[in-house]
């Protein structure tokens, strides 16, 4: 599937792709770890060797994006994500080698229980099966997802953005060629669909697809969540808060607030609302907001905040501000009278992504950590730490705000499930039932 | 909410119940383990003390079921599940005490990582939030679910069968009274809705409800799966297989096959299809099928099986038989030429519930365990072992055939998720970025 013309369209095509992916997943599930690493190293070498072809395909994408999509121009940041160079291609190859070197998340024994003599129950991780990954203009999603899926033993169906179709195809080609050298790896281990209709048809196939990972903006994620019964891993928005408690240190609070807002304003783990305890506000709200204003941050403040800082150039915040992910240098600010009010605000308006408290009061910190309902709750640290690499996962498939399956930054572990293997020697349940029931031993084994 | 008249109806009522449950869940999440156990012991005592009122309510349910529902008579097995007696009430109380004594699944530290000096990441289990549990005529579901939900720190909304409404209300009343003695436990920790419209309205509230657990037959589970975007824990059907391999021992295979079919024919982990390798079939297919026929099992066999056992009273199996959960003493039988064919049959027709191989060949067993895609895969043991109590979980909320979140028999662990707690001392991400980036330490802590 390296040519655009090969992409299948519509419902029939989607079903064919999904059924092939399911069959491929069953084969992949039993490929040994060392073999998967070997293939990934070959893919990495293939990326290095094919850099000219990849660059050429990418240049054609960039040219087309400039001309074909003239009426609907890509944002400069989207161009930046779309455009590849030698350095980016080298780091893609390095990324694939890094995934090859990670431990296999599949086949780990999570627990082992002796139910009775000669009857041992094991809980063992295994691949989820078939992943559907929908991403926007970044071609490096192909190598990231392709390598994470293979490493964890899952088949993946990719749908890239229309504007990166040629780059996606060139990168997929590298995987396809590597797979062709290994008889145990079916070609459908990694496939793709090109058209939107194909994706919508795939989203209906909950019998064949086990997890959807949308990597993109709010509209994409919401669309996926609203149109499928397949579990979705990801987050539609990141409305993160920093709460500056009564007992916060001014220098620490200032550093964390500036980092949480300015370190990368478009990121999902960027602070959108700053909550300030009145006592801390009386000490240093004005200088802190001044630092933000100097840094070019637009401030939308509650009435109490504006009353406390009347001379600053702020605008009034509306209810809408508390539930807005700005994705840029805008910040809403609210003054609260207590930790309770802060927790209440966060649980009501937050998106359960990442929330931070700055305080020198340990009891206040633990109350916040316990009571805030979010994937990540931080004490005296920037919200920007919410990230698979910073958490030490090596690689990340996304950040989940769902409570089910995987939560927060998700590494390879989010791409596996488990099964129970019971090894007996002829045991039947009748022996353990009724009047003379033999008791179970239920002893945890190492 | 102890009187039928108090039950709220329709969309507005559903929203009110769900919002109250969410608020209750936030309070429950921080109730200490010892307190939760204390409340559960009080509930258990309350069940014992209220046995007369519970029995009276139950007798009214049974009478109403015999008269009101005359045109739509309950099956005798449903009457058996509905009807309570002193012994059943005592075991309900004992069940609640057993849950009180289990370890708290919430608040467990799953991992601890030193990201840098003074910056420690913890992954800690926490309650899911709000559960919606829909069950049919068994009143004991109230005490089971009520105790498991409280133990794990979740709020629960119950919807019992119409025929058990009075019994459900009497049992809920015991919980409500116990909760009233503890100011930290909100009344909405355990609530209920009575009407079908209320449930359908609740199923639409995916913002407020985190997990639906339907405990009932195929139609109930399918209806729930088809009408909600909330994750569903459970299984619609159990189409389980026993594969008698070439190298199976006759006595062991016979015992396992009989147990898997006859030990409790209506259970979801009962065998529906028996797969027989030709070589084993030539050795003992006829005597084994004879044992099943003698035990009153109706046999629907493939053409090859019938050719090998022409004198036996079998009927021809159709394609439909391979995907039917009989729920009674019917068995489909298929002769296969290889382990591959058996695995292929199981993966195509099974419901990913529980699958068993009987063989003396270790390599064949491991191939089957690795390649079969199911929540439980067994070697030389009856499929009937798939059960939370037999697995040693102490209590069970259901058996899941989903790959996401929890799979197989699900105990208290299936009612929690996790969150990441990061405790720092003022760290910001800018320190770990760019040219002079400080490296992370990423050291696993005990």
Interface residues (C-beta under 8 A of the other chain):
Chain A: X26 X29 X30 X113 X115 X119 X121 X128 X129 X210 X211 X225 X229 X231 X249 X251 X252 X255 X256 X258 X259 X260 X263 X347 X365 X369 X370 X371 X373 X374 X375 X376 X377 X378 X379 X380 X381 X382 X384 X385 X386 X390 X391 X392 X403 X404 X405 X407 X408 X409 X417 X418 X419 X420 X421 X422 X423 X424 X425 X426 X427 X428 X429 X430 X432 X433 X440 X442
Chain B: X26 X29 X30 X113 X115 X119 X121 X128 X129 X210 X211 X225 X229 X231 X249 X251 X252 X255 X256 X258 X259 X260 X263 X347 X365 X369 X370 X371 X373 X374 X375 X376 X377 X378 X379 X380 X381 X382 X384 X385 X386 X390 X391 X392 X403 X404 X405 X407 X408 X409 X417 X418 X419 X420 X421 X422 X423 X424 X425 X426 X427 X428 X429 X430 X432 X433 X440 X442
